[in-house]
Amino acid sequence: MRIPFFVLAVLSIVLVVAVELATLALLRNAAGMPESLPGLGGPYLALLDGILLYFVVVTSLGYFRFKAQVAKAAAVAGLILSLVGVVVSFLLIVAAFLAIMLMLGLLFAAPFGTLAYLDLFANFPKQRAIEALSFIMLLKVFFLFMLALTDLGYLKNKLLVILIGLSMLATWLTSMLIAWPPGFLSSITDAVGALVTAVIAFVWLIVTLVASILGIARLFDLQLSRREV
């Protein structure tokens, strides 16, 4: 395991989450990034990339000693975080769905609803969002490259590779949904991208929750077996 490359990989995915949450003002200004990542699609990506960050850290701990302790801690932490994540992702799904319904309802409620939609949602900063998402995608490519330089064994971890692929796919899809339609519809398609990302994260967290429960059950059974022996 090449530690310097691993540190760069972790820092890059941390920066990805930070940009998506628009929290690192100094780094944004230094990189010429906008003050915030507009819309819902970009910030929603932080949920999926937060899962990726946790997965990379837990997987990496297996390279060091005390694997048994790491397994126990990971099972408990996975149970708590996935349970919280399921609730959060479900609420985000509901929020994105309601936002889409609101915007569509206004858009088709001519004439006054349409005028209200044009006033509230038609001026979506499309170019700014695309630039921010392009920067995020570059960071993810850099993260993948650094991870491969750390240890090619990471690329043999199917779950990790799938999660990285889903993260990049969600970023690309969100960018396309913002860039493809006319500007006055970008607010709606941006929310659709957010909804898709939240659903992906929700499904992944459900699987993680079940796996954590089974992992804790196995550890409990193993401890009981050792006591009986």
N, C-alpha and C positions, 0 to 999 in steps of 0.2 A: 504494500500500500504506500503510494507516494503522497506523503502528507501535504506538501505545498500545493499540489494540484487539487487535492481534496478540499483544502481550505478555500481555494479559489472557486471551486464548484459550489461549495456551501454559501460563500459570500454572494455569488451570482444569483442563486435561487432566493436568498434572503432579500437581495435588492429587487428581484422580480416582484416578490410579495409586497415589499415596501412601496414600489412605484404603483402597483395596482391599488394599494390602499391610500396612495398619495400622502405618505407621512414623512418622507425624508426631504424636507424643503431645501436644505443646503445642497444635497446631492442633485436634486432636480434642477436647481439654479445653475450649478456647476456644469451640468450636462446639457443645459439649454432646454430642459423639459418644461412643459406647461405646469402651472401651479396645481392643477388637479387633473385627474383622468376623468373626462366627462362621461356622463351616462351611467348605465348599470352594468353593461357587458364587461368593461375593464375591471372595476372593483369586484365583481362576482368571481372573476378568475382567481382572486386571492384565496378563495375557499379551496379550490382544487389544487392550487400551487402550495398552499399551506399543508395539505395532505401529503404532497410530494416531498416537501421539506422534511416533514416528520418521518416519512418512510425512508428517506435517504439517511437520516441521522440514525435511526434504529438499525437499519441494515449495516451501517458502518460500524456500529458498536460491536458487532459480531466478529470484527477483525481483531479485537483486543481480547485480553484475558477476561475471566469472570463471565463466561458466556451464560452460565446457569443463572447468575444474578441478573444479567441483562434480559434474559428471556422472561423472568418473573416480572421485572420492572416494566418491560415492554408490554406484557399481557395486561397488567393492571392499568398502565397509562393508556394503552390502546382502548381498553374498555371505557374508561372515563371520557377520553377525548372523542371517541367515536360516538358515544351516547350524546354528548353535548353537540357534536357536529351534526348528528342526525336531526336534532331539534332545530339547530340554527339553519341548516340547509332546507329543511321543510318550510320554515318561516320565510326564507328567501325565495323559495319557489312560489309561495302564496303571494308575496309582495310583487314579484316580477309578473305573475299572471294577472293580478289586479291592475298593475300599471298598464299592461297591454290592453286589457279590457276597457280601462278608462280612456286610453288614447284612441282606440278604435271606436268606442262609443261616441266620443266627441267628434272624431273625423267624419263619421257618417250621419251625424245629427245635424244636417244642413237646415238652415244656414248658420244659425247662431253657434251651434256646437262646433261646426267646422271652423268658424271664425275664432272661437276660443282655442281650438287645437292649434291653429296657425299662429296664434299669439303666444301660446305657452310652450309649444313643442317643436314648431317648424324650424327654429333657428338652432338646430343641433350642430355643435362644432365638429363637423365630420372630419375635416383635415387634421385637426388637433388630436382627435381620438385615434385616427389611423397612424399618425406619427408616433404616438405613445405606444400603441400596440405593436408597431414595427420594432420599436426599441426593445419592448418586452420579448418579442420573438427572437431577436438577436441575442439577448441575454440567455434565453433558454437554449439556443444552439451552442453558445459558449459554455453553458453549464454542462450540456451533454458531452462536449469535447473534453472538458476538464475531467469529467467523471470517467471517461474512457482512458484518459492518460493516468488517472489515479490507479485504476485496476480494471482490466478488461472483464474481470469477473462480474462487475456490475451489469454488463450487457448480457450476461448469461442468466440474470435474475429476471424471469419472465414477467412477474408482477410489476417490478420496477420499470421495465421497458414499456409495458402496456400503459402504466400510469404516466410516464413521460410522453408517450404518444398521444394519450388523451389530453394532456395539458397543452401540447402543441396544436392538436386538432381544434381544441376549444378556442385557442387564441386566433388561429387562422380563420375559423368559422365566424367568430365575432367580428374580425376585421372585414371579411367579405360581406357580412350582413349590414355593416355600417356603410361600406364603400359602394355596394351594388345598387341600391335603390336611389330614387331622387332624394335630394337633401331633406325635403320636408317630411319624408317617411323614415329617416334614419333613427329617430327617437324610438319608433315602434320596433324596427328590426334590431336595434341595439338591445332592447328589452327582451326580444326573442332569443338573442344570443345569450343573454344573462340567464334566461330560463333554462336553456339547454345545458349550460355549464352547471347550474344548480342541481339539475336532475342527475347529471353524470356524477357529481360529488355525492349526492344523496344515495345513489345506488352503491357507490364505492364504500361509503361509510356504513351502510347496512351490512355489506359483506364483511367489512373490518370488524364491526360490532359482533357479528356471529362468530368470526374467527377468534376474537378476543375471549368471548365466553367459553368457547371450546378449549382454548389454550389454558385458561384458568382452571377449567374442570379437569384437564389432563394433569396439570401441576398438582392439583388437590388430590387426585387419585394416586399420583406417584408418591406424594408425601404419606398418604395413608398406607400404601403398600410397604414403604420403608419402615414405618412404625410397627406394622404387623410382623415384619421380618425381625 
